[in-house]
Amino acid sequence: MEALTIHPQNDEQLEAIKSVLKALKIPFYKNPYKPEYLKKIQESEKHQKGAVILKCEEDIGNYFKDIESDVQD
């Protein structure tokens, strides 16, 4: 199922949209987060995509072992 983000331009449009959704028994909720906050989260997720995550000493050792073997090749 898809999710939609709707940007009504005024309170009248907002109330009309809510009425239609209620009449069609489509569940909806108000997003509790401000758009600026959501934008920061999305930017953070973009930065994480290329990140290397090392969770323990073994991961660290393996990571540097792989780097050393790449340099020697």
N, C-alpha and C positions, 0 to 999 in steps of 0.2 A: 504494500500500500504506500502511497505517496503522502508526503507532508507538504503543506503549503504555508508560506508566510504571506500574510496579507497586510497591506499598509493603507488603511482608510485615511482619508484626508481630513475628516472631521468626525465629531461625535454622532452626527446623523447617519453617516455611512457605517460607522462601527455598530450602532444599534441595529441597523438594517441587516448587516451581515450576521450578527448574533441571532436575530430573529429567524433568518433563513436556515442557519445551522441547527437551531433548536427545532424548527418545524420538520427538518429532514432527519432529525435524531442523529446528527453528526456530532460526536464529542469534540470539544475544543477547550483550550485553557489559555490563560494569559501567561506569557513567558515572564518569569520573575526576574530575568536578567536584563540589564541595560544593554543596548546595542554596542556601546563602546567596550563593555566587558567581553561580550561574545567575540568581537573582532580581535581582542588580545588573545583569547583562547585559541582562535583559529590560526593566528600568527605563530603562537607557541607550538601548535601541532605541526605546522609546516617546518619549523626548525628541528623538530624531533625526528622527522622522516629520515634525515641523513645521519642521525646520531648513532654512535656505537655505545651500547649499554653494557657495562661490566658490573655484574652483581656480586662477584666474590673474587677471592685471590686467584682461584683457578682460572676464571675468565680472564683476569688481567694477565696472568702468565701465558695463557694460550694466545691472547691477542698480541702480546709483544713477541712471542715466538713466531707467529705468522708474519709479523712485520720484519723481523730479522731474516727470515728465510726469503722474503721477497727482495730484500736489499742484497742478499748474497747471490741471488740468481741473476 
